[in-house]
Every structure is written in structure tokens, then in C-alpha cells.
Amino acid sequence: MEKYVIFQGKKIAYQVSGSGRSIVLLHGFLEDRSIWDQFSETLSPHYQIVTVDLPGFGQSENLSDVHTMALMAEAVNEVLVAEDIKHCILVGHSMGGYVAIELAAKFSDKLSGLVFFHSHVAADGDEARINRYRAIEIVKNNKKQFISSFIPLLFAEKNINRFAKEIARLQQRSDAISAESVMASLAGMAVRNDRQELLGNLEIPVLFIIGKQDSRIPMDKIMPQVQLPRHSEAIILSEVGHMGFLEEKEKTCTVLANFAARIL
């Protein structure tokens, strides 16, 4: 069922499927909640699955010139409040993971577990931050070209042809995102906080899903963070880039289901 809440005067759209203990799924950059449709279909007979369109994406409205990760986390919390969700597993793909750790910073009592799906908790380094601002300039001039070139590189090289239809669909849906929203999220990622100390202090179980062929967030960047939580689990997928929910859909969904079964 599609729903929405009003946050700072703007609509934040989300969907709820199933009932029972809650799993909340957050999409990444240039995505929307539809990336989780098949996960929701598989998991909703056993759990309440909530998928959220982050501000500026999907059916959610743009909030600001800069969508900080903390601002997006507050929008997600409004959904939790609206649905009376007291505890949940929070899953974030890429940028969604940046939002998830900010929600953990402010509302940790609501989390039973965290899943970083091709994501991590460190701030951008100087080079990465410069590249974000370069991307903003590219989007200003030619958003469509930026999207066209960006999305295929999210997949392992050997998977690009195999998932050509999925790539085309992602590109088509991304075309509908306004340039202002794309730039706002890029700016927000550029200024995000380093949350490694927080990660090390969390009392809840944390799962990392890692693509060995991930060119966006390389495995060697994530692995030191896997050692930080008090309860940490990781799965490394050898033939996967940044898009394991497509590249290894059944395996990653099963991993998530097994994690949820142990801690919810």
C-alpha cells in the first residue's frame, strides 16, 4: 500500500507490505523504493516491509538545496512515527546506508539491526568530495548524460551486458529525477559526517553486504569498518559490483532474511 507523510511541508512517499516485525529498506543514489519490489514480495509474508522514497527521489518531494544525510534520516523517522514502528531492521543501499547510520545516531533505540548494502560509514575524503562537486557541475549542464554514463559502472564489468534491461530501466527511472534533487543529494553526501566511532559503539548487530567487484565503494575501503561493531557480520560476493540486489538477487535476499530471522 502506497502512503505518504508530510515532512517540512513536503510529501515523503513510502510503501508498506505485510505485517509483523519491521524491516525498513532505503534505496541509494539515483534510485527509488522500486528497487526493493522483489525483496518486498519475498519477505512480506513474514515481516512488515517498509520501503521509502528518500527526499527528491521517486514520489517524494525535494526539501532543500542540500539534502544532508541527517535531514533524510529525519524524513525516514517521520515514516517510522507514522507507522508506529518502535523497532526495526534498517537496510540501506549505498547512499541509503549513509542515511541509515545518521538515523542510528539520532534514533538508535528504534533499531534492532543495521544492514549496509554496498555502503559504509566514513566521510568523503578530499578527492571524493571534489568529485561530488564536479558531478554537480556535470548535472547542471547535462543530467541525462551523467545518468547514462553513471549507472552501468555500478555493475561488475562482466554483468553489464547480462543486466542490460535492468540498466535501461534504472536509467529511465533516473531520468525522471529532477536535476535539483540529484544535486541536493550529491551535496549532502559530500558533507556527511564520519560515523566510524558511532559504528564501533553500537550495541545492535550489523551486517555488511560487499561486492568484490564494486568500483564505487571498494571492498578494501569497507573491510576495516567490518571490524568496528561489537556484533558484525559480512558477506562478500565475488561476482558482484555495487548492485547486489540485482546482480545476486536471490542470494542477497536470503542473506537478509536469515539475518532478520536471527535478530527480530
C-alpha positions as CSV (number, residue, x, y, z in Angstrom):
1,M,0.0,0.0,0.0
2,E,1.4,3.4,-1.0
3,K,1.3,6.1,1.6
4,Y,2.9,9.4,2.4
5,V,3.8,11.7,5.3
6,I,4.3,15.4,5.3
7,F,7.8,16.4,6.5
8,Q,8.8,20.1,6.5
9,G,5.7,20.8,4.3
10,K,6.7,18.3,1.6
11,K,5.5,14.8,0.8
12,I,7.6,11.8,1.6
13,A,6.2,8.7,-0.1
14,Y,6.6,5.1,1.1
15,Q,5.0,1.7,0.8
16,V,4.1,-0.9,3.4
17,S,3.6,-4.6,2.7
18,G,3.0,-7.5,5.1
19,S,2.7,-7.4,8.8
20,G,4.6,-8.2,11.9
21,R,8.2,-7.3,12.8
22,S,9.5,-4.5,10.6
23,I,12.3,-4.2,8.0
24,V,12.8,-0.8,6.5
25,L,14.6,-0.6,3.2
26,L,16.3,2.6,1.9
27,H,17.4,2.9,-1.7
28,G,20.6,4.6,-3.0
29,F,21.6,7.5,-5.2
30,L,19.6,7.8,-8.4
31,E,17.2,5.1,-7.2
32,D,13.8,4.9,-5.6
33,R,11.9,2.4,-3.5
34,S,11.0,0.3,-6.5
35,I,14.5,-1.3,-6.4
36,W,13.2,-3.3,-3.4
37,D,10.0,-4.6,-5.0
38,Q,11.1,-8.2,-5.3
39,F,12.7,-8.2,-1.9
40,S,9.4,-6.9,-0.5
41,E,7.4,-9.6,-2.3
42,T,9.7,-12.3,-0.9
43,L,9.9,-11.0,2.6
44,S,6.4,-9.5,3.2
45,P,4.7,-12.9,4.0
46,H,7.0,-13.0,7.1
47,Y,7.6,-9.3,8.0
48,Q,6.2,-5.9,7.7
49,I,8.3,-4.4,4.9
50,V,8.6,-0.6,4.6
51,T,10.2,0.9,1.5
52,V,10.8,4.7,1.5
53,D,11.4,7.2,-1.4
54,L,14.1,9.4,0.1
55,P,13.6,13.1,-0.4
56,G,13.8,14.2,-4.1
57,F,13.5,10.6,-5.4
58,G,10.6,8.6,-6.6
59,Q,7.3,10.2,-5.4
60,S,8.9,12.1,-2.6
61,E,9.4,15.9,-3.0
62,N,12.6,17.9,-2.8
63,L,13.3,19.5,0.5
64,S,16.3,21.7,0.1
65,D,19.3,22.7,-2.0
66,V,21.3,20.3,0.2
67,H,19.9,17.0,1.3
68,T,22.1,16.2,4.2
69,M,22.1,12.6,5.4
70,A,20.8,13.8,8.7
71,L,17.9,15.6,7.0
72,M,17.0,12.5,5.1
73,A,17.2,10.4,8.3
74,E,14.7,12.7,9.9
75,A,12.3,12.2,7.0
76,V,12.6,8.4,7.4
77,N,11.9,8.8,11.1
78,E,8.7,10.6,10.3
79,V,7.7,7.4,8.4
80,L,8.6,5.3,11.4
81,V,6.5,7.5,13.7
82,A,3.5,7.5,11.3
83,E,3.6,3.7,11.2
84,D,4.2,3.4,14.9
85,I,7.3,1.3,14.3
86,K,9.1,1.0,17.7
87,H,11.9,-1.3,16.5
88,C,13.1,-2.4,13.0
89,I,16.0,-3.7,11.0
90,L,17.2,-0.8,8.8
91,V,18.7,-1.6,5.5
92,G,20.5,1.0,3.3
93,H,21.9,0.6,-0.1
94,S,24.8,2.9,-0.8
95,M,23.5,6.4,0.0
96,G,20.7,4.7,1.9
97,G,23.4,3.3,4.2
98,Y,24.7,6.9,4.8
99,V,21.1,7.8,5.8
100,A,20.8,4.7,8.0
101,I,23.8,5.5,10.1
102,E,22.5,9.0,10.7
103,L,19.2,7.6,11.8
104,A,21.2,5.3,14.2
105,A,22.9,8.5,15.5
106,K,19.6,10.1,16.5
107,F,17.2,7.3,17.0
108,S,19.3,4.2,17.9
109,D,16.6,2.9,20.3
110,K,14.4,2.2,17.2
111,L,16.9,-0.1,15.6
112,S,17.2,-3.8,16.1
113,G,19.9,-4.2,13.5
114,L,21.6,-2.4,10.6
115,V,22.4,-3.6,7.1
116,F,24.9,-1.8,5.0
117,F,24.2,-2.9,1.4
118,H,27.3,-1.8,-0.6
119,S,27.7,1.0,1.9
120,H,29.9,2.3,4.7
121,V,30.1,5.0,7.4
122,A,33.2,7.0,6.6
123,A,33.0,10.6,5.4
124,D,34.2,11.5,1.9
125,G,37.9,12.1,1.6
126,D,39.2,15.2,-0.2
127,E,39.3,13.6,-3.6
128,A,35.8,12.1,-3.3
129,R,34.4,15.4,-2.1
130,I,35.9,17.2,-5.1
131,N,34.4,14.6,-7.4
132,R,31.0,15.1,-5.9
133,Y,31.1,18.8,-6.7
134,R,32.4,18.1,-10.2
135,A,29.4,15.8,-10.6
136,I,27.1,18.6,-9.6
137,E,28.5,20.8,-12.4
138,I,28.0,18.0,-14.9
139,V,24.4,17.5,-13.8
140,K,23.8,21.2,-14.2
141,N,24.8,21.0,-17.8
142,N,23.6,17.6,-18.8
143,K,21.8,15.4,-16.3
144,K,20.8,12.8,-18.8
145,Q,24.4,12.2,-19.9
146,F,25.5,12.0,-16.3
147,I,22.9,9.3,-15.6
148,S,23.6,7.4,-18.8
149,S,27.3,7.0,-18.0
150,F,27.0,6.6,-14.2
151,I,24.6,3.7,-13.9
152,P,26.3,1.0,-16.0
153,L,29.5,1.5,-13.9
154,L,27.6,0.4,-10.8
155,F,27.7,-3.2,-12.1
156,A,30.6,-5.6,-12.2
157,E,32.1,-5.3,-15.7
158,K,31.1,-8.9,-16.6
159,N,27.5,-8.2,-15.6
160,I,26.8,-5.1,-17.7
161,N,25.6,-6.9,-20.8
162,R,23.8,-9.5,-18.7
163,F,21.7,-6.8,-16.9
164,A,21.2,-4.5,-19.9
165,K,17.5,-4.4,-19.5
166,E,17.8,-3.6,-15.8
167,I,20.3,-0.9,-16.5
168,A,18.0,0.6,-19.1
169,R,15.1,0.6,-16.6
170,L,17.3,2.3,-13.9
171,Q,18.3,4.9,-16.4
172,Q,14.7,5.5,-17.4
173,R,13.6,5.9,-13.8
174,S,16.5,8.1,-13.0
175,D,15.7,10.4,-15.9
176,A,12.5,11.4,-14.0
177,I,14.5,12.7,-11.0
178,S,14.9,16.5,-11.2
179,A,18.4,17.9,-11.6
180,E,17.8,19.8,-8.4
181,S,17.2,16.6,-6.4
182,V,20.3,14.9,-7.9
183,M,22.5,17.9,-7.0
184,A,21.0,18.2,-3.5
185,S,21.9,14.6,-2.7
186,L,25.4,14.9,-4.2
187,A,25.9,18.0,-2.0
188,G,24.6,16.1,1.0
189,M,26.9,13.2,0.5
190,A,29.9,15.5,0.2
191,V,29.4,17.0,3.6
192,R,28.3,13.9,5.5
193,N,29.8,13.0,8.9
194,D,32.3,10.3,9.7
195,R,30.4,7.8,11.8
196,Q,33.1,5.1,12.4
197,E,33.2,5.9,16.2
198,L,29.4,5.6,16.4
199,L,29.6,2.3,14.5
200,G,32.1,0.9,17.0
201,N,29.8,1.8,19.9
202,L,26.5,0.3,18.5
203,E,25.0,-2.4,20.6
204,I,23.0,-3.9,17.8
205,P,24.0,-6.5,15.1
206,V,25.4,-5.0,11.9
207,L,25.6,-6.8,8.6
208,F,27.7,-5.7,5.6
209,I,26.9,-7.0,2.1
210,I,30.0,-6.4,0.0
211,G,30.6,-6.7,-3.8
212,K,34.2,-7.8,-4.6
213,Q,33.9,-6.0,-7.9
214,D,32.4,-2.8,-6.5
215,S,34.1,0.1,-8.1
216,R,32.1,2.8,-6.3
217,I,32.8,1.6,-2.7
218,P,35.8,-0.9,-3.0
219,M,36.0,-3.8,-0.6
220,D,39.3,-2.7,0.9
221,K,37.5,0.5,2.0
222,I,34.7,-1.4,3.7
223,M,36.7,-4.2,5.4
224,P,38.3,-2.1,8.1
225,Q,34.8,-0.9,9.1
226,V,33.6,-4.5,9.4
227,Q,35.8,-4.9,12.4
228,L,34.3,-2.0,14.3
229,P,30.8,-3.1,15.5
230,R,30.6,-5.3,18.6
231,H,28.4,-7.7,16.6
232,S,29.4,-7.7,13.0
233,E,28.7,-10.0,10.1
234,A,29.7,-9.7,6.4
235,I,29.1,-11.5,3.2
236,I,31.5,-10.9,0.2
237,L,30.1,-11.6,-3.2
238,S,32.8,-12.4,-5.7
239,E,31.0,-11.6,-9.0
240,V,29.1,-8.5,-7.8
241,G,29.7,-4.8,-8.2
242,H,27.6,-2.2,-6.4
243,M,24.2,-3.6,-7.2
244,G,23.9,-6.9,-5.4
245,F,20.1,-6.7,-5.1
246,L,20.1,-7.2,-8.9
247,E,23.4,-9.0,-9.6
248,E,22.8,-11.6,-6.8
249,K,19.1,-11.0,-6.1
250,E,18.2,-14.4,-4.6
251,K,21.4,-14.7,-2.5
252,T,21.3,-11.3,-1.0
253,C,17.6,-11.6,-0.2
254,T,18.2,-14.9,1.5
255,V,21.1,-13.3,3.5
256,L,18.9,-10.5,4.6
257,A,16.1,-13.0,5.5
258,N,18.4,-15.1,7.6
259,F,19.8,-12.1,9.4
260,A,16.3,-10.9,10.2
261,A,15.3,-14.3,11.5
262,R,18.1,-14.3,14.0
263,I,17.6,-10.9,15.5
264,L,13.9,-10.0,15.2
